[in-house]
Amino acid sequence: MKTLISAILLLWAMENAWAQDCLVSSYFKKNSKLEFRTTDEGGKLQTRVEYEVIETKSTGNHVEAVVKSTVFDKKEKQLSTADVVYQCTGSEFRMNMRSYVPAQQTQGMKDMQVKADDSYLIFPRNMTTGSRLPDGNFHLETSMNGMKIMSLNLSVTDRQVVGKESVTTPAGTYDCLKITTRQQMKSVMSFDYETTEWYAPSNGIVVKTELYRKGKLQSISQLTKLIN
């Protein structure tokens, strides 16, 4: 019995220590600001996205953050804004899948009503090279004056950690896990993509993403500013 109690207390202590690690992650520090810029295959700016952590709360080993995202086009015209929720527990970081919708798809949504799923991609704490990660599915609908305008479905599959790399972006240098995925997006048109992303476990951030279609590079998104 004493052994069982000791094991439970040890597990509880570990999970709470991991929850404290969540609070060091940039997405879970109130007032943290992040900026991502997406460029095309030729290096020309396509979109800029600002994230600001506006609220955080923790219950036991569960931490939740409300993050305001604002999308701008290459001419600094605001395309959309939304509050999204990120979650972290003792064993995983959950990234809101709304951040996986290409910023170009948000054009025209600024003055519309947007209804989106609370769907998450899971990044386990113990993942390493060779790990296969859970799939994710996301659904979004837009409407105006009660009339449905558009729906969008996004699925992210075949997620696998293929290695470890050090990645340098304008925001700094990060030790990352390299993750490959397949993405399928269905809206007015359907697209299939392959992506490579670099996830920095110490910050809980995908600091860089390369998006390919039929083997050809389409865009690069990377962290350009980080204010904790």
Beta strands, then each sheet from edge to edge (+ up, - down):
strand 1: 33-40
strand 2: 45-59
strand 3: 62-73
strand 4: 78-88
strand 5: 92-96
strand 6: 113-116
strand 7: 120-124
strand 8: 132-133
strand 9: 136-144
strand 10: 147-169
strand 11: 172-186
strand 12: 190-200
strand 13: 205-213
strand 14: 216-227
sheet 1: 6+ 9- 10+ 11- 12+ 13- 14+ 1- 2+ 3- 4+ 5- 7+
sheet 2: 6+ 9- 10+ 8-
end
